[in-house]
Amino acid sequence: MKKIIATISFLVISCLNADEIIYANSVKSLYANKDDKIAIGRLLPTAPVKVLQKDGNFLKIEIVGFIQDGKEQAIYFSEGKRILNAAFKKNAPISIKILEDRNWDKVSVVAYVENSDFESEVGSMLGRAAKLYEENCSICHSLHNINEYNANQWPGIIESMISRTAISKKDKFLVNQYLQKTTTKQ
């Protein structure tokens, strides 16, 4: 009986301490340390991050993604596509850990971010972005099919049209992420 109680207690404690995956719903500043005043980079909306530690108003997070040709300033969501998870300033004090060595290396980076504007699931954010896209981008012309452009083309399309819409600067990145992550065009 004691063994069963000890095992159940261990499992409950493990679950409580399990790493939580969350998603930023806006562009967030990233810091090397929680007490820093100057950001070293930015986290993009819908990027999944693992919470390593909660420390006051800050979270210590791990960002996993891909870098191309050793260029550590951009951490991409998937291999071969320019869907940003995070971008860092040149010469930012970041430590890249290579998880898998390949053409586009799979990497992780640990950083700090303010503990606000995060969601526990990405679906509602993508739904909001879809609605913004549909409501704003069909006013002047017929709505482009999401699969009309590939993930690397959508940012240029959005950039060329965004000023003609009511999509806020904050939501521009969310709409971009939605289009890039849902297109199936290669």
VONU-804434 format. One record per residue (C-alpha): residue number from 1; chain; x, y, z. Coordinates in Angstrom, 3 decimals, padded with zeros to 6 digits, m for minus. Layout:
<NUM,A,<X,Y,Z>>
...
This chain:
<1,A,<000.000,000.000,000.000>>
<2,A,<002.832,002.403,000.864>>
<3,A,<004.416,001.663,m002.532>>
<4,A,<001.153,002.513,m004.322>>
<5,A,<000.740,005.781,m002.401>>
<6,A,<004.381,006.706,m003.044>>
<7,A,<003.983,005.940,m006.773>>
<8,A,<000.758,007.949,m007.053>>
<9,A,<002.337,010.847,m005.136>>
<10,A,<005.343,010.777,m007.468>>
<11,A,<003.091,010.820,m010.555>>
<12,A,<000.976,013.706,m009.231>>
<13,A,<004.054,015.764,m008.352>>
<14,A,<005.585,014.975,m011.757>>
<15,A,<002.433,016.159,m013.520>>
<16,A,<002.320,019.348,m011.485>>
<17,A,<005.926,020.082,m012.371>>
<18,A,<005.605,019.039,m016.017>>
<19,A,<006.789,021.576,m018.524>>
<20,A,<003.895,023.651,m019.795>>
<21,A,<003.658,024.610,m023.482>>
<22,A,<002.150,028.047,m024.128>>
<23,A,<001.766,030.385,m027.109>>
<24,A,<002.272,034.153,m027.282>>
<25,A,<m000.734,035.943,m028.771>>
<26,A,<001.319,039.020,m029.663>>
<27,A,<004.933,039.902,m030.419>>
<28,A,<006.841,039.638,m027.129>>
<29,A,<010.245,041.025,m026.142>>
<30,A,<012.843,038.448,m025.144>>
<31,A,<015.541,039.047,m022.522>>
<32,A,<018.779,037.256,m021.631>>
<33,A,<017.956,037.691,m017.910>>
<34,A,<014.753,038.610,m016.102>>
<35,A,<016.268,041.808,m014.700>>
<36,A,<017.451,043.125,m018.068>>
<37,A,<015.900,046.328,m019.434>>
<38,A,<017.087,045.877,m023.026>>
<39,A,<015.494,043.155,m025.138>>
<40,A,<017.720,040.778,m027.092>>
<41,A,<014.989,039.681,m029.473>>
<42,A,<011.335,039.032,m030.128>>
<43,A,<009.015,036.079,m029.848>>
<44,A,<006.373,035.850,m032.571>>
<45,A,<002.682,035.048,m032.024>>
<46,A,<001.676,031.363,m032.095>>
<47,A,<005.260,030.216,m031.435>>
<48,A,<005.148,027.313,m028.983>>
<49,A,<007.391,027.766,m025.948>>
<50,A,<008.069,025.551,m022.975>>
<51,A,<007.837,027.194,m019.560>>
<52,A,<010.912,026.216,m017.582>>
<53,A,<010.343,028.470,m014.581>>
<54,A,<007.941,031.125,m013.356>>
<55,A,<009.831,033.948,m011.668>>
<56,A,<007.669,036.867,m010.543>>
<57,A,<006.375,038.697,m013.616>>
<58,A,<008.722,036.768,m015.887>>
<59,A,<008.876,033.336,m017.411>>
<60,A,<012.043,031.474,m018.231>>
<61,A,<011.186,029.754,m021.513>>
<62,A,<012.696,027.392,m024.038>>
<63,A,<012.125,028.082,m027.731>>
<64,A,<012.668,025.160,m030.092>>
<65,A,<012.977,025.610,m033.823>>
<66,A,<015.330,025.549,m036.776>>
<67,A,<018.224,027.719,m037.940>>
<68,A,<019.532,027.893,m041.479>>
<69,A,<023.261,027.724,m042.230>>
<70,A,<024.272,028.615,m038.652>>
<71,A,<022.483,031.990,m038.740>>
<72,A,<021.446,032.131,m035.114>>
<73,A,<019.462,035.387,m035.289>>
<74,A,<016.372,033.647,m036.702>>
<75,A,<014.703,030.617,m035.136>>
<76,A,<012.154,029.189,m037.568>>
<77,A,<009.027,027.163,m036.808>>
<78,A,<009.739,024.407,m039.322>>
<79,A,<012.584,023.204,m041.447>>
<80,A,<012.872,024.870,m044.849>>
<81,A,<010.154,027.470,m044.290>>
<82,A,<010.673,031.042,m043.141>>
<83,A,<008.000,031.007,m040.460>>
<84,A,<009.644,032.807,m037.546>>
<85,A,<009.339,031.598,m033.974>>
<86,A,<011.822,034.162,m032.678>>
<87,A,<014.339,036.692,m033.964>>
<88,A,<017.369,037.983,m032.079>>
<89,A,<019.502,041.092,m032.392>>
<90,A,<022.892,040.692,m033.989>>
<91,A,<025.470,039.838,m031.298>>
<92,A,<022.718,039.157,m028.728>>
<93,A,<024.021,037.085,m025.807>>
<94,A,<022.120,033.902,m026.678>>
<95,A,<023.245,030.347,m026.277>>
<96,A,<022.017,028.064,m029.047>>
<97,A,<021.826,024.383,m028.187>>
<98,A,<021.875,022.136,m031.260>>
<99,A,<019.363,019.322,m030.805>>
<100,A,<019.795,017.767,m034.263>>
<101,A,<022.641,018.563,m036.647>>
<102,A,<021.328,018.666,m040.228>>
<103,A,<020.815,021.043,m043.189>>
<104,A,<018.527,023.215,m041.059>>
<105,A,<019.731,022.491,m037.507>>
<106,A,<017.050,021.832,m034.915>>
<107,A,<017.943,024.046,m031.943>>
<108,A,<016.724,025.363,m028.622>>
<109,A,<017.264,028.711,m026.940>>
<110,A,<016.470,029.723,m023.374>>
<111,A,<015.296,033.283,m022.710>>
<112,A,<013.083,035.333,m020.407>>
<113,A,<009.783,036.956,m021.328>>
<114,A,<007.136,038.907,m019.428>>
<115,A,<004.341,036.664,m018.173>>
<116,A,<001.407,038.201,m020.073>>
<117,A,<m000.450,037.700,m023.361>>
<118,A,<000.012,033.935,m023.507>>
<119,A,<m002.557,031.270,m024.270>>
<120,A,<m002.542,027.561,m023.495>>
<121,A,<m003.692,026.521,m026.970>>
<122,A,<m003.110,027.937,m030.420>>
<123,A,<m006.466,027.148,m032.082>>
<124,A,<m008.369,030.179,m030.818>>
<125,A,<m005.586,032.529,m031.941>>
<126,A,<m005.525,031.023,m035.419>>
<127,A,<m009.333,031.292,m035.528>>
<128,A,<m009.125,034.989,m034.637>>
<129,A,<m006.467,035.501,m037.322>>
<130,A,<m008.614,033.701,m039.913>>
<131,A,<m011.513,036.008,m039.099>>
<132,A,<m009.296,039.107,m039.385>>
<133,A,<m007.986,037.864,m042.730>>
<134,A,<m011.450,037.082,m044.072>>
<135,A,<m013.062,040.327,m042.860>>
<136,A,<m010.278,042.666,m043.969>>
<137,A,<m008.812,041.114,m047.078>>
<138,A,<m012.089,040.572,m048.891>>
<139,A,<m013.190,044.214,m048.785>>
<140,A,<m011.209,045.313,m051.865>>
<141,A,<m010.967,042.044,m053.814>>
<142,A,<m012.004,038.417,m053.639>>
<143,A,<m010.299,036.594,m050.840>>
<144,A,<m007.151,034.767,m051.891>>
<145,A,<m007.233,031.063,m051.161>>
<146,A,<m004.787,030.299,m048.351>>
<147,A,<m003.069,027.782,m050.633>>
<148,A,<m002.538,030.319,m053.424>>
<149,A,<000.828,031.261,m051.884>>
<150,A,<003.418,029.270,m049.952>>
<151,A,<004.674,030.024,m046.435>>
<152,A,<007.629,032.039,m047.749>>
<153,A,<005.442,034.190,m050.062>>
<154,A,<002.682,035.217,m047.622>>
<155,A,<004.705,037.800,m045.611>>
<156,A,<005.420,039.852,m048.769>>
<157,A,<001.769,039.674,m049.850>>
<158,A,<000.545,040.801,m046.422>>
<159,A,<003.178,043.567,m046.200>>
<160,A,<002.078,044.981,m049.559>>
<161,A,<m001.603,045.100,m048.551>>
<162,A,<m001.704,045.624,m044.775>>
<163,A,<m001.864,049.431,m044.927>>
<164,A,<m005.167,049.168,m046.810>>
<165,A,<m006.818,047.187,m044.023>>
<166,A,<m008.005,047.753,m040.475>>
<167,A,<m005.655,045.032,m039.207>>
<168,A,<m003.597,046.510,m036.371>>
<169,A,<000.192,046.333,m036.264>>
<170,A,<m000.158,043.938,m033.321>>
<171,A,<m002.411,041.598,m035.318>>
<172,A,<m000.390,041.787,m038.552>>
<173,A,<002.080,039.219,m037.225>>
<174,A,<m000.747,036.967,m036.043>>
<175,A,<m002.395,037.021,m039.497>>
<176,A,<000.991,036.334,m041.104>>
<177,A,<001.557,033.347,m038.823>>
<178,A,<m001.929,032.008,m039.590>>
<179,A,<m001.405,032.191,m043.352>>
<180,A,<002.104,030.750,m043.197>>
<181,A,<001.173,027.866,m040.899>>
<182,A,<m002.035,026.858,m042.686>>
<183,A,<m001.011,027.016,m046.339>>
<184,A,<m000.237,023.671,m047.906>>
<185,A,<001.365,025.096,m051.045>>
<186,A,<005.013,024.098,m051.353>>
